[in-house]
Amino acid sequence: MTIQFTTEVIIGIVLIAINVPVGWLGAALFGYYGQKTGKKIFYYLSALVYALSWGILALGVYLCGKDYAKYIIDNYVVKYIIPSVAIILLAIIVLMIVYRKKIFKNKGNSVD
């Protein structure tokens, strides 16, 4: 498959490539802030960021065209971006668990 790299195709490729990290990492980040602060606005922002990532994907597919988008998704997003984001999310979850335990230990020792 020969891809003609017009401005629209390049923007579409970038949008397709960033939709997974924006959606998953953004949702995880705002979910974490919601858990940490107890404010519901962060949960709403988490859902909003995830929903916007689908819009980013749709716009990227529209700009690239169906055939180019399928090629990019199959050969790059599925092989490289999704596993990378999954590893990053796993690392974030592990760090949150580790630091959460340390935070709770310190709260019991504090003087009010």
Z-matrix of the N, CA and C atoms (Angstrom, degrees):
N
C 1 1.451
C 2 1.517 1 109.01
N 3 1.304 2 116.70 1 125.82
C 4 1.444 3 122.40 2 177.16
C 5 1.519 4 109.12 3 -99.56
N 6 1.323 5 115.07 4 124.76
C 7 1.461 6 120.24 5 -178.56
C 8 1.519 7 108.57 6 -103.76
N 9 1.320 8 115.11 7 130.01
C 10 1.462 9 120.45 8 174.87
C 11 1.525 10 106.89 9 -92.93
N 12 1.318 11 116.69 10 114.43
C 13 1.456 12 121.05 11 -174.10
C 14 1.525 13 111.39 12 -84.68
N 15 1.316 14 114.78 13 80.55
C 16 1.454 15 120.04 14 171.87
C 17 1.525 16 107.77 15 -83.81
N 18 1.317 17 116.43 16 170.66
C 19 1.462 18 120.43 17 178.83
C 20 1.521 19 111.18 18 -59.73
N 21 1.329 20 117.34 19 -41.33
C 22 1.463 21 120.66 20 179.56
C 23 1.526 22 111.57 21 -62.37
N 24 1.315 23 116.82 22 -42.75
C 25 1.463 24 120.87 23 -179.16
C 26 1.527 25 110.22 24 -65.65
N 27 1.312 26 117.89 25 -42.29
C 28 1.461 27 121.24 26 179.60
C 29 1.524 28 110.77 27 -63.23
N 30 1.321 29 117.15 28 -45.78
C 31 1.470 30 120.67 29 177.86
C 32 1.527 31 109.55 30 -62.21
N 33 1.315 32 117.53 31 -42.04
C 34 1.459 33 121.08 32 178.06
C 35 1.516 34 112.37 33 -61.38
N 36 1.329 35 117.13 34 -42.89
C 37 1.468 36 121.46 35 178.36
C 38 1.524 37 110.41 36 -62.00
N 39 1.321 38 116.98 37 -44.05
C 40 1.469 39 120.62 38 178.92
C 41 1.527 40 110.28 39 -62.35
N 42 1.318 41 117.32 40 -44.35
C 43 1.467 42 120.86 41 -179.98
C 44 1.528 43 111.41 42 -63.29
N 45 1.318 44 117.06 43 -41.42
C 46 1.465 45 120.35 44 178.18
C 47 1.531 46 110.17 45 -64.60
N 48 1.319 47 116.70 46 -40.20
C 49 1.462 48 120.36 47 -177.90
C 50 1.528 49 112.30 48 -69.78
N 51 1.330 50 118.21 49 -34.56
C 52 1.463 51 118.96 50 -176.36
C 53 1.523 52 113.13 51 -89.74
N 54 1.320 53 118.99 52 -9.28
C 55 1.464 54 118.57 53 -175.05
C 56 1.517 55 112.84 54 -64.97
N 57 1.325 56 118.81 55 -37.48
C 58 1.466 57 120.86 56 -179.72
C 59 1.536 58 111.17 57 -68.79
N 60 1.337 59 119.57 58 -50.81
C 61 1.468 60 117.90 59 178.29
C 62 1.531 61 112.88 60 -61.83
N 63 1.309 62 117.51 61 -40.70
C 64 1.466 63 119.72 62 179.71
C 65 1.523 64 110.27 63 -62.49
N 66 1.317 65 117.63 64 -46.70
C 67 1.457 66 121.13 65 -177.19
C 68 1.516 67 113.19 66 -66.62
N 69 1.313 68 116.62 67 -53.06
C 70 1.463 69 120.12 68 -175.03
C 71 1.527 70 111.94 69 -72.96
N 72 1.323 71 116.92 70 -48.67
C 73 1.457 72 119.32 71 -177.34
C 74 1.526 73 111.29 72 -70.46
N 75 1.328 74 116.92 73 -37.85
C 76 1.465 75 119.85 74 177.33
C 77 1.513 76 111.60 75 -64.16
N 78 1.315 77 116.96 76 -43.97
C 79 1.464 78 120.97 77 178.45
C 80 1.532 79 110.37 78 -64.26
N 81 1.310 80 117.21 79 -41.51
C 82 1.472 81 120.39 80 179.15
C 83 1.523 82 111.11 81 -65.92
N 84 1.307 83 117.18 82 -42.05
C 85 1.465 84 121.11 83 -178.99
C 86 1.528 85 111.26 84 -63.73
N 87 1.324 86 116.86 85 -50.47
C 88 1.461 87 119.49 86 179.99
C 89 1.525 88 111.31 87 -67.64
N 90 1.321 89 117.92 88 -33.62
C 91 1.459 90 120.82 89 174.90
C 92 1.522 91 111.31 90 -63.06
N 93 1.320 92 115.87 91 -40.17
C 94 1.465 93 120.51 92 177.25
C 95 1.526 94 110.63 93 -63.78
N 96 1.342 95 116.73 94 -46.45
C 97 1.464 96 119.44 95 178.28
C 98 1.527 97 111.47 96 -62.21
N 99 1.318 98 116.40 97 -36.13
C 100 1.457 99 119.81 98 176.75
C 101 1.512 100 111.63 99 -63.80
N 102 1.317 101 116.19 100 -42.06
C 103 1.458 102 120.97 101 178.47
C 104 1.525 103 110.73 102 -67.40
N 105 1.310 104 116.44 103 -41.21
C 106 1.463 105 120.94 104 -176.02
C 107 1.531 106 112.01 105 -70.61
N 108 1.339 107 116.55 106 -41.40
C 109 1.465 108 119.69 107 -175.76
C 110 1.521 109 113.12 108 -94.61
N 111 1.330 110 117.12 109 -22.34
C 112 1.458 111 120.50 110 -176.66
C 113 1.519 112 113.57 111 78.50
N 114 1.326 113 117.17 112 9.37
C 115 1.467 114 121.29 113 -179.89
C 116 1.524 115 109.64 114 -90.95
N 117 1.308 116 115.59 115 128.51
C 118 1.469 117 120.79 116 -177.31
C 119 1.518 118 112.57 117 -68.14
N 120 1.317 119 118.42 118 -23.16
C 121 1.464 120 121.15 119 -177.97
C 122 1.529 121 110.65 120 -58.28
N 123 1.326 122 117.07 121 -34.20
C 124 1.464 123 120.09 122 179.84
C 125 1.527 124 111.65 123 -68.54
N 126 1.321 125 117.23 124 -33.36
C 127 1.464 126 119.92 125 176.18
C 128 1.531 127 110.27 126 -67.84
N 129 1.331 128 116.41 127 -39.29
C 130 1.458 129 119.93 128 176.68
C 131 1.530 130 111.10 129 -65.81
N 132 1.330 131 115.84 130 -40.32
C 133 1.469 132 119.58 131 176.99
C 134 1.525 133 111.12 132 -65.22
N 135 1.314 134 116.92 133 -36.09
C 136 1.460 135 121.19 134 176.72
C 137 1.522 136 110.80 135 -59.83
N 138 1.317 137 116.24 136 -47.96
C 139 1.468 138 120.54 137 178.90
C 140 1.525 139 110.71 138 -65.99
N 141 1.324 140 117.09 139 -38.44
C 142 1.466 141 121.05 140 -179.85
C 143 1.528 142 111.39 141 -64.51
N 144 1.319 143 116.90 142 -44.91
C 145 1.469 144 120.66 143 179.34
C 146 1.525 145 110.32 144 -62.29
N 147 1.325 146 116.66 145 -42.27
C 148 1.461 147 119.80 146 179.15
C 149 1.530 148 110.60 147 -63.98
N 150 1.324 149 117.02 148 -42.54
C 151 1.466 150 120.49 149 178.61
C 152 1.535 151 110.70 150 -65.40
N 153 1.319 152 117.14 151 -39.86
C 154 1.468 153 120.31 152 177.96
C 155 1.521 154 111.73 153 -64.31
N 156 1.325 155 117.28 154 -30.11
C 157 1.464 156 119.13 155 178.56
C 158 1.533 157 110.77 156 -64.72
N 159 1.329 158 117.00 157 -31.90
C 160 1.470 159 119.39 158 175.58
C 161 1.525 160 110.20 159 -69.18
N 162 1.309 161 116.44 160 -34.89
C 163 1.461 162 119.90 161 175.00
C 164 1.519 163 111.43 162 -65.57
N 165 1.325 164 116.32 163 -38.37
C 166 1.465 165 121.06 164 176.53
C 167 1.523 166 109.94 165 -62.05
N 168 1.332 167 116.57 166 -43.31
C 169 1.464 168 120.29 167 177.81
C 170 1.520 169 111.08 168 -62.13
N 171 1.326 170 117.17 169 -46.15
C 172 1.464 171 120.55 170 -179.04
C 173 1.528 172 111.20 171 -61.39
N 174 1.337 173 116.85 172 -42.46
C 175 1.457 174 120.04 173 178.55
C 176 1.527 175 110.97 174 -65.68
N 177 1.326 176 117.01 175 -39.33
C 178 1.462 177 120.43 176 177.92
C 179 1.518 178 112.02 177 -63.44
N 180 1.335 179 116.67 178 -42.36
C 181 1.467 180 120.63 179 177.85
C 182 1.528 181 109.77 180 -64.52
N 183 1.315 182 116.44 181 -41.74
C 184 1.469 183 120.13 182 179.19
C 185 1.525 184 111.02 183 -61.80
N 186 1.321 185 117.26 184 -44.47
C 187 1.466 186 120.35 185 -177.73
C 188 1.527 187 112.21 186 -70.80
N 189 1.318 188 117.94 187 -36.95
C 190 1.466 189 121.71 188 -179.99
C 191 1.519 190 112.49 189 -76.94
N 192 1.290 191 114.49 190 -34.90
C 193 1.454 192 119.07 191 -169.17
C 194 1.512 193 108.43 192 96.02
N 195 1.303 194 115.62 193 153.25
C 196 1.466 195 121.68 194 -173.63
C 197 1.533 196 112.68 195 -58.97
N 198 1.318 197 117.74 196 -45.34
C 199 1.464 198 120.76 197 -176.27
C 200 1.526 199 112.10 198 -67.62
N 201 1.323 200 117.39 199 -45.40
C 202 1.461 201 120.69 200 178.33
C 203 1.518 202 110.59 201 -64.02
N 204 1.310 203 116.86 202 -42.46
C 205 1.465 204 120.73 203 -178.76
C 206 1.525 205 110.44 204 -62.20
N 207 1.319 206 117.38 205 -44.03
C 208 1.463 207 120.45 206 179.29
C 209 1.524 208 110.31 207 -61.44
N 210 1.322 209 117.22 208 -41.40
C 211 1.459 210 121.83 209 178.45
C 212 1.530 211 110.67 210 -61.68
N 213 1.308 212 117.50 211 -47.38
C 214 1.467 213 122.01 212 -179.08
C 215 1.524 214 110.69 213 -64.68
N 216 1.321 215 117.06 214 -45.73
C 217 1.459 216 120.65 215 -178.21
C 218 1.529 217 110.44 216 -63.66
N 219 1.331 218 117.18 217 -47.30
C 220 1.463 219 120.51 218 -177.92
C 221 1.522 220 112.98 219 -66.98
N 222 1.329 221 117.74 220 -39.74
C 223 1.461 222 120.70 221 -172.23
C 224 1.519 223 114.83 222 -94.20
N 225 1.323 224 118.85 223 -17.23
C 226 1.458 225 119.53 224 -177.70
C 227 1.529 226 113.16 225 -127.13
N 228 1.311 227 116.82 226 -51.92
C 229 1.465 228 119.61 227 -175.66
C 230 1.520 229 110.56 228 -63.82
N 231 1.316 230 117.57 229 -50.07
C 232 1.467 231 121.10 230 -177.13
C 233 1.527 232 111.28 231 -68.45
N 234 1.321 233 117.79 232 -37.85
C 235 1.459 234 120.84 233 -175.88
C 236 1.521 235 113.67 234 -80.28
N 237 1.326 236 118.17 235 -35.25
C 238 1.453 237 120.03 236 -170.67
C 239 1.534 238 114.04 237 -119.31
N 240 1.311 239 117.42 238 -47.84
C 241 1.463 240 119.62 239 -171.41
C 242 1.524 241 111.73 240 -73.41
N 243 1.311 242 118.55 241 -47.97
C 244 1.466 243 120.59 242 -178.51
C 245 1.530 244 111.48 243 -61.68
N 246 1.346 245 120.28 244 -47.60
C 247 1.471 246 117.98 245 176.81
C 248 1.528 247 113.07 246 -61.80
N 249 1.333 248 117.33 247 -37.34
C 250 1.467 249 120.28 248 178.87
C 251 1.520 250 111.12 249 -63.68
N 252 1.319 251 116.74 250 -45.80
C 253 1.465 252 120.67 251 179.62
C 254 1.528 253 110.14 252 -65.67
N 255 1.316 254 118.04 253 -38.79
C 256 1.463 255 120.82 254 178.31
C 257 1.526 256 110.95 255 -62.15
N 258 1.317 257 117.69 256 -41.09
C 259 1.466 258 121.55 257 177.92
C 260 1.528 259 110.38 258 -65.45
N 261 1.320 260 117.04 259 -42.61
C 262 1.467 261 120.84 260 178.67
C 263 1.525 262 110.48 261 -63.17
N 264 1.335 263 117.13 262 -43.97
C 265 1.469 264 120.40 263 178.58
C 266 1.525 265 111.12 264 -62.69
N 267 1.309 266 117.01 265 -41.43
C 268 1.461 267 120.29 266 177.99
C 269 1.526 268 110.45 267 -61.68
N 270 1.322 269 116.92 268 -42.77
C 271 1.465 270 120.60 269 178.07
C 272 1.530 271 110.90 270 -63.36
N 273 1.324 272 117.11 271 -40.43
C 274 1.467 273 120.77 272 178.12
C 275 1.520 274 110.46 273 -63.25
N 276 1.320 275 117.18 274 -43.87
C 277 1.461 276 120.84 275 179.99
C 278 1.526 277 110.64 276 -62.67
N 279 1.315 278 116.93 277 -43.68
C 280 1.469 279 120.41 278 178.88
C 281 1.527 280 110.17 279 -62.39
N 282 1.328 281 117.49 280 -44.60
C 283 1.461 282 120.58 281 179.21
C 284 1.527 283 111.40 282 -63.79
N 285 1.338 284 117.17 283 -38.60
C 286 1.464 285 120.33 284 178.04
C 287 1.526 286 110.41 285 -63.28
N 288 1.313 287 117.33 286 -41.17
C 289 1.469 288 120.78 287 179.39
C 290 1.523 289 110.38 288 -65.45
N 291 1.321 290 116.68 289 -44.73
C 292 1.467 291 120.90 290 -179.14
C 293 1.526 292 110.51 291 -63.18
N 294 1.325 293 117.76 292 -49.84
C 295 1.457 294 120.50 293 -177.36
C 296 1.516 295 112.46 294 -73.02
N 297 1.307 296 118.56 295 -27.34
C 298 1.463 297 121.33 296 177.01
C 299 1.533 298 110.05 297 -63.53
N 300 1.318 299 116.87 298 -41.86
C 301 1.465 300 120.47 299 178.22
C 302 1.527 301 110.59 300 -63.31
N 303 1.326 302 117.64 301 -40.32
C 304 1.463 303 120.70 302 179.07
C 305 1.526 304 110.91 303 -67.44
N 306 1.300 305 117.76 304 -36.98
C 307 1.465 306 121.44 305 179.22
C 308 1.520 307 110.13 306 -64.76
N 309 1.324 308 117.46 307 -44.91
C 310 1.457 309 120.06 308 179.90
C 311 1.525 310 111.80 309 -66.14
N 312 1.315 311 118.24 310 -34.08
C 313 1.461 312 120.68 311 176.88
C 314 1.524 313 110.51 312 -64.42
N 315 1.338 314 116.83 313 -41.25
C 316 1.461 315 121.24 314 -179.40
C 317 1.527 316 111.95 315 -70.65
N 318 1.327 317 118.75 316 -32.48
C 319 1.459 318 121.11 317 -179.45
C 320 1.520 319 111.53 318 -64.38
N 321 1.300 320 117.68 319 -35.74
C 322 1.460 321 121.10 320 -179.41
C 323 1.514 322 112.55 321 -69.23
N 324 1.319 323 117.27 322 -24.66
C 325 1.471 324 121.75 323 -177.17
C 326 1.514 325 113.31 324 -94.77
N 327 1.321 326 119.09 325 -5.99
C 328 1.455 327 121.00 326 -175.70
C 329 1.515 328 111.08 327 -78.60
N 330 1.328 329 115.19 328 151.84
C 331 1.460 330 122.07 329 178.80
C 332 1.513 331 108.48 330 -106.54
N 333 1.331 332 117.64 331 126.31
C 334 1.483 333 121.49 332 -179.24
C 335 1.496 334 110.43 333 -97.02
